[in-house]
Amino acid sequence: MLARAGHPVVLVGRPAHVEAIRRDGLKLHMGGELHRVAIAATTELEAVRDAEWVLFCVKSRDTQELARRMAPLLAPDALVLSLQNGVENPAVLARHLRQPVIAAAVYVATALPEPGAVRHFGRGELVIGPADAAAARAPGLAQRLQELVDRFASAQVPVTVSDRVLDELWGKLLVNCAYNAISALTRQPYGRMVGLASIRALQDAVVREVLEVAHACGHPLDETRARASVEQIGRSMPGQLSSTAQDLAAGKPTEIDDLNGLIVRRGAELGIATPANQALYALVRLAQGEQDGADGISAPPVR
């Protein structure tokens, strides 16, 4: 969207995507039309060296390694935006980077049907904010974030700045926990899921557990708002298969360790039982061929 609006953008990706984009442009299926976006693409991480912003969009399992590799390349005044699932990635980035890290909750329904192509199903807004106190103290950050908001607005991407963005990430995690694993295990889109009372009951159990763990971790989410968000996703993204479903179908490792798995781990540490999340987590790991004992998580505690 930034490239379509005329802003200079370089995509850093895997060879199959880069080759397809160089050959055909980035194919964007949106609004019933196919758009071909002319955009630079490379497999070389060196491309971040002169970047004003780095939109960091990798899977959680790759965050630490790429942060280490990226750290010596970044310009001193670069802003790094974590556009990722889960709640721990901004902190991982901040441990390795001197530059301010901006956390972003991403609300968009997409798929990657083939190399060099994106299919858009709905929404596309961001909520952003400093990932920690150090980032919040960065000189001129408020002005820089406003410039970011304005530039995204010119590309028709709505962005809201929040001083409680980590709460927003926990809220997004709650929605992911309610949808991703169930969609993956059943291969069903969100609209079909919420059409069954039994699935809604399962989602409600997942939500109750996430709310309790989030509160114990210092992020007391508003229960009414959280439940409304879960319901709204089913209505606004009825045709969406979760990213976990897409990864599982493609034979790729999922991010389940950083979704339901995170709730299970934090729950075990805090003495909070999380049986609904535990069941979904275990089933997705089984479906992706994990070996017994690989996660180091025992049965949830009994209170």
HUKA-V169579 format. One record per residue. N is the residue number from 1. RES is the residue in three letters. SS is DSSP state (helix for helix, strand for strand, loop for the rest). OMEGA is omega in degrees with one decimal (999 if undefined). Layout:
n:N res:RES ss:SS omega:OMEGA
n:N res:RES ss:SS omega:OMEGA
This chain:
n:1 res:MET ss:loop omega:175.9
n:2 res:LEU ss:loop omega:-180.0
n:3 res:ALA ss:loop omega:177.9
n:4 res:ARG ss:loop omega:-178.9
n:5 res:ALA ss:loop omega:175.3
n:6 res:GLY ss:loop omega:179.0
n:7 res:HIS ss:loop omega:179.7
n:8 res:PRO ss:loop omega:-177.3
n:9 res:VAL ss:loop omega:172.4
n:10 res:VAL ss:strand omega:174.7
n:11 res:LEU ss:strand omega:174.5
n:12 res:VAL ss:strand omega:-174.4
n:13 res:GLY ss:loop omega:-179.3
n:14 res:ARG ss:loop omega:-171.8
n:15 res:PRO ss:helix omega:-175.9
n:16 res:ALA ss:helix omega:179.1
n:17 res:HIS ss:helix omega:-177.9
n:18 res:VAL ss:helix omega:179.9
n:19 res:GLU ss:helix omega:-179.4
n:20 res:ALA ss:helix omega:-179.0
n:21 res:ILE ss:helix omega:177.9
n:22 res:ARG ss:helix omega:-177.2
n:23 res:ARG ss:helix omega:-169.6
n:24 res:ASP ss:helix omega:-168.3
n:25 res:GLY ss:loop omega:176.4
n:26 res:LEU ss:strand omega:179.8
n:27 res:LYS ss:strand omega:-178.1
n:28 res:LEU ss:strand omega:176.6
n:29 res:HIS ss:strand omega:-173.7
n:30 res:MET ss:strand omega:177.3
n:31 res:GLY ss:loop omega:179.6
n:32 res:GLY ss:loop omega:-179.2
n:33 res:GLU ss:strand omega:174.6
n:34 res:LEU ss:strand omega:177.6
n:35 res:HIS ss:strand omega:174.7
n:36 res:ARG ss:strand omega:-174.6
n:37 res:VAL ss:strand omega:175.8
n:38 res:ALA ss:loop omega:-174.1
n:39 res:ILE ss:loop omega:177.6
n:40 res:ALA ss:strand omega:179.5
n:41 res:ALA ss:strand omega:-178.9
n:42 res:THR ss:strand omega:173.6
n:43 res:THR ss:loop omega:-172.8
n:44 res:GLU ss:loop omega:177.6
n:45 res:LEU ss:helix omega:177.3
n:46 res:GLU ss:helix omega:-178.0
n:47 res:ALA ss:helix omega:-179.5
n:48 res:VAL ss:helix omega:-170.2
n:49 res:ARG ss:loop omega:-176.4
n:50 res:ASP ss:loop omega:-173.9
n:51 res:ALA ss:loop omega:171.7
n:52 res:GLU ss:loop omega:175.2
n:53 res:TRP ss:strand omega:169.3
n:54 res:VAL ss:strand omega:176.2
n:55 res:LEU ss:strand omega:-170.9
n:56 res:PHE ss:strand omega:-167.5
n:57 res:CYS ss:loop omega:-175.2
n:58 res:VAL ss:loop omega:175.4
n:59 res:LYS ss:loop omega:-175.8
n:60 res:SER ss:helix omega:-176.7
n:61 res:ARG ss:helix omega:-178.4
n:62 res:ASP ss:helix omega:-172.2
n:63 res:THR ss:helix omega:-173.8
n:64 res:GLN ss:helix omega:-177.8
n:65 res:GLU ss:helix omega:-179.5
n:66 res:LEU ss:helix omega:175.7
n:67 res:ALA ss:helix omega:178.0
n:68 res:ARG ss:helix omega:-178.5
n:69 res:ARG ss:helix omega:-176.0
n:70 res:MET ss:helix omega:-171.5
n:71 res:ALA ss:helix omega:-177.6
n:72 res:PRO ss:loop omega:-175.9
n:73 res:LEU ss:loop omega:-170.4
n:74 res:LEU ss:loop omega:172.1
n:75 res:ALA ss:loop omega:-177.3
n:76 res:PRO ss:loop omega:-176.6
n:77 res:ASP ss:loop omega:178.4
n:78 res:ALA ss:loop omega:170.1
n:79 res:LEU ss:strand omega:179.1
n:80 res:VAL ss:strand omega:179.7
n:81 res:LEU ss:strand omega:176.7
n:82 res:SER ss:strand omega:177.4
n:83 res:LEU ss:strand omega:-169.3
n:84 res:GLN ss:loop omega:171.6
n:85 res:ASN ss:loop omega:177.5
n:86 res:GLY ss:loop omega:-175.9
n:87 res:VAL ss:loop omega:-172.8
n:88 res:GLU ss:loop omega:-174.5
n:89 res:ASN ss:helix omega:179.6
n:90 res:PRO ss:helix omega:179.3
n:91 res:ALA ss:helix omega:177.0
n:92 res:VAL ss:helix omega:177.5
n:93 res:LEU ss:helix omega:-176.9
n:94 res:ALA ss:helix omega:178.9
n:95 res:ARG ss:helix omega:-173.5
n:96 res:HIS ss:helix omega:-173.2
n:97 res:LEU ss:loop omega:174.0
n:98 res:ARG ss:loop omega:-176.2
n:99 res:GLN ss:loop omega:176.3
n:100 res:PRO ss:loop omega:176.8
n:101 res:VAL ss:strand omega:179.0
n:102 res:ILE ss:strand omega:176.9
n:103 res:ALA ss:strand omega:-179.8
n:104 res:ALA ss:strand omega:168.8
n:105 res:ALA ss:strand omega:-173.3
n:106 res:VAL ss:strand omega:179.7
n:107 res:TYR ss:strand omega:-178.6
n:108 res:VAL ss:strand omega:176.3
n:109 res:ALA ss:strand omega:-177.5
n:110 res:THR ss:strand omega:171.0
n:111 res:ALA ss:strand omega:174.9
n:112 res:LEU ss:loop omega:-173.9
n:113 res:PRO ss:loop omega:-179.8
n:114 res:GLU ss:loop omega:178.0
n:115 res:PRO ss:loop omega:176.7
n:116 res:GLY ss:loop omega:-177.7
n:117 res:ALA ss:strand omega:176.6
n:118 res:VAL ss:strand omega:174.7
n:119 res:ARG ss:strand omega:-177.3
n:120 res:HIS ss:strand omega:-179.0
n:121 res:PHE ss:strand omega:-179.2
n:122 res:GLY ss:strand omega:178.9
n:123 res:ARG ss:strand omega:-178.3
n:124 res:GLY ss:strand omega:-177.6
n:125 res:GLU ss:strand omega:179.7
n:126 res:LEU ss:strand omega:166.2
n:127 res:VAL ss:strand omega:-173.3
n:128 res:ILE ss:strand omega:175.8
n:129 res:GLY ss:strand omega:179.5
n:130 res:PRO ss:strand omega:-174.5
n:131 res:ALA ss:loop omega:-178.9
n:132 res:ASP ss:loop omega:-176.9
n:133 res:ALA ss:helix omega:179.8
n:134 res:ALA ss:helix omega:178.2
n:135 res:ALA ss:helix omega:-178.5
n:136 res:ALA ss:helix omega:-179.4
n:137 res:ARG ss:loop omega:-178.3
n:138 res:ALA ss:loop omega:-177.8
n:139 res:PRO ss:loop omega:175.5
n:140 res:GLY ss:loop omega:-174.0
n:141 res:LEU ss:helix omega:-177.5
n:142 res:ALA ss:helix omega:178.6
n:143 res:GLN ss:helix omega:-179.1
n:144 res:ARG ss:helix omega:177.7
n:145 res:LEU ss:helix omega:176.8
n:146 res:GLN ss:helix omega:175.8
n:147 res:GLU ss:helix omega:177.9
n:148 res:LEU ss:helix omega:178.5
n:149 res:VAL ss:helix omega:-177.4
n:150 res:ASP ss:helix omega:-178.4
n:151 res:ARG ss:helix omega:175.1
n:152 res:PHE ss:helix omega:178.8
n:153 res:ALA ss:helix omega:178.3
n:154 res:SER ss:helix omega:178.2
n:155 res:ALA ss:loop omega:178.6
n:156 res:GLN ss:loop omega:174.7
n:157 res:VAL ss:loop omega:-179.2
n:158 res:PRO ss:loop omega:179.5
n:159 res:VAL ss:strand omega:175.8
n:160 res:THR ss:strand omega:176.3
n:161 res:VAL ss:strand omega:-179.2
n:162 res:SER ss:loop omega:174.6
n:163 res:ASP ss:loop omega:176.3
n:164 res:ARG ss:loop omega:-174.4
n:165 res:VAL ss:helix omega:178.5
n:166 res:LEU ss:helix omega:172.4
n:167 res:ASP ss:helix omega:178.2
n:168 res:GLU ss:helix omega:178.4
n:169 res:LEU ss:helix omega:176.4
n:170 res:TRP ss:helix omega:176.1
n:171 res:GLY ss:helix omega:177.3
n:172 res:LYS ss:helix omega:176.8
n:173 res:LEU ss:helix omega:178.6
n:174 res:LEU ss:helix omega:178.8
n:175 res:VAL ss:helix omega:178.4
n:176 res:ASN ss:helix omega:-179.6
n:177 res:CYS ss:helix omega:-178.0
n:178 res:ALA ss:helix omega:-172.4
n:179 res:TYR ss:helix omega:-164.4
n:180 res:ASN ss:helix omega:-175.6
n:181 res:ALA ss:helix omega:-179.1
n:182 res:ILE ss:helix omega:176.9
n:183 res:SER ss:helix omega:-179.0
n:184 res:ALA ss:helix omega:-175.8
n:185 res:LEU ss:helix omega:-178.3
n:186 res:THR ss:helix omega:-175.6
n:187 res:ARG ss:loop omega:-178.2
n:188 res:GLN ss:loop omega:176.7
n:189 res:PRO ss:loop omega:-173.3
n:190 res:TYR ss:helix omega:-178.0
n:191 res:GLY ss:helix omega:178.1
n:192 res:ARG ss:helix omega:-178.3
n:193 res:MET ss:helix omega:-174.0
n:194 res:VAL ss:loop omega:176.3
n:195 res:GLY ss:loop omega:-179.3
n:196 res:LEU ss:loop omega:-179.2
n:197 res:ALA ss:helix omega:-178.6
n:198 res:SER ss:helix omega:177.1
n:199 res:ILE ss:helix omega:177.2
n:200 res:ARG ss:helix omega:177.6
n:201 res:ALA ss:helix omega:177.0
n:202 res:LEU ss:helix omega:178.0
n:203 res:GLN ss:helix omega:179.8
n:204 res:ASP ss:helix omega:177.4
n:205 res:ALA ss:helix omega:177.2
n:206 res:VAL ss:helix omega:-178.2
n:207 res:VAL ss:helix omega:-180.0
n:208 res:ARG ss:helix omega:-179.8
n:209 res:GLU ss:helix omega:-179.8
n:210 res:VAL ss:helix omega:178.5
n:211 res:LEU ss:helix omega:-178.7
n:212 res:GLU ss:helix omega:179.5
n:213 res:VAL ss:helix omega:179.2
n:214 res:ALA ss:helix omega:179.6
n:215 res:HIS ss:helix omega:179.8
n:216 res:ALA ss:helix omega:178.7
n:217 res:CYS ss:loop omega:176.9
n:218 res:GLY ss:loop omega:-180.0
n:219 res:HIS ss:loop omega:-178.1
n:220 res:PRO ss:loop omega:-178.1
n:221 res:LEU ss:loop omega:175.3
n:222 res:ASP ss:loop omega:-173.7
n:223 res:GLU ss:helix omega:-178.8
n:224 res:THR ss:helix omega:179.5
n:225 res:ARG ss:helix omega:-178.9
n:226 res:ALA ss:helix omega:-179.6
n:227 res:ARG ss:helix omega:177.3
n:228 res:ALA ss:helix omega:178.5
n:229 res:SER ss:helix omega:178.6
n:230 res:VAL ss:helix omega:179.0
n:231 res:GLU ss:helix omega:-176.0
n:232 res:GLN ss:helix omega:179.1
n:233 res:ILE ss:helix omega:178.7
n:234 res:GLY ss:helix omega:179.4
n:235 res:ARG ss:helix omega:-173.8
n:236 res:SER ss:helix omega:-179.2
n:237 res:MET ss:loop omega:-172.8
n:238 res:PRO ss:loop omega:-177.7
n:239 res:GLY ss:loop omega:-173.6
n:240 res:GLN ss:loop omega:164.1
n:241 res:LEU ss:loop omega:-176.5
n:242 res:SER ss:loop omega:175.6
n:243 res:SER ss:helix omega:176.4
n:244 res:THR ss:helix omega:176.9
n:245 res:ALA ss:helix omega:180.0
n:246 res:GLN ss:helix omega:178.4
n:247 res:ASP ss:helix omega:-178.3
n:248 res:LEU ss:helix omega:179.6
n:249 res:ALA ss:helix omega:-178.5
n:250 res:ALA ss:loop omega:-179.0
n:251 res:GLY ss:loop omega:-179.8
n:252 res:LYS ss:loop omega:172.7
n:253 res:PRO ss:loop omega:-179.9
n:254 res:THR ss:loop omega:174.9
n:255 res:GLU ss:loop omega:-173.9
n:256 res:ILE ss:helix omega:177.7
n:257 res:ASP ss:helix omega:-177.1
n:258 res:ASP ss:helix omega:177.0
n:259 res:LEU ss:loop omega:178.4
n:260 res:ASN ss:helix omega:179.4
n:261 res:GLY ss:helix omega:177.9
n:262 res:LEU ss:helix omega:179.0
n:263 res:ILE ss:helix omega:178.5
n:264 res:VAL ss:helix omega:-179.2
n:265 res:ARG ss:helix omega:-179.3
n:266 res:ARG ss:helix omega:178.1
n:267 res:GLY ss:helix omega:179.3
n:268 res:ALA ss:helix omega:179.4
n:269 res:GLU ss:helix omega:-173.7
n:270 res:LEU ss:helix omega:-178.2
n:271 res:GLY ss:loop omega:-179.9
n:272 res:ILE ss:loop omega:179.2
n:273 res:ALA ss:loop omega:-178.2
n:274 res:THR ss:loop omega:-172.6
n:275 res:PRO ss:helix omega:-179.4
n:276 res:ALA ss:helix omega:177.4
n:277 res:ASN ss:helix omega:177.9
n:278 res:GLN ss:helix omega:-178.5
n:279 res:ALA ss:helix omega:-179.5
n:280 res:LEU ss:helix omega:179.3
n:281 res:TYR ss:helix omega:-178.3
n:282 res:ALA ss:helix omega:-177.8
n:283 res:LEU ss:helix omega:177.8
n:284 res:VAL ss:helix omega:177.8
n:285 res:ARG ss:helix omega:176.9
n:286 res:LEU ss:helix omega:-178.4
n:287 res:ALA ss:helix omega:-179.8
n:288 res:GLN ss:loop omega:170.2
n:289 res:GLY ss:loop omega:179.1
n:290 res:GLU ss:loop omega:178.6
n:291 res:GLN ss:loop omega:-178.7
n:292 res:ASP ss:loop omega:177.3
n:293 res:GLY ss:loop omega:-175.4
n:294 res:ALA ss:loop omega:-175.8
n:295 res:ASP ss:loop omega:179.2
n:296 res:GLY ss:loop omega:-178.8
n:297 res:ILE ss:loop omega:177.6
n:298 res:SER ss:loop omega:178.2
n:299 res:ALA ss:loop omega:-177.8
n:300 res:PRO ss:loop omega:-179.5
n:301 res:PRO ss:loop omega:176.7
n:302 res:VAL ss:loop omega:-179.8
n:303 res:ARG ss:loop omega:999
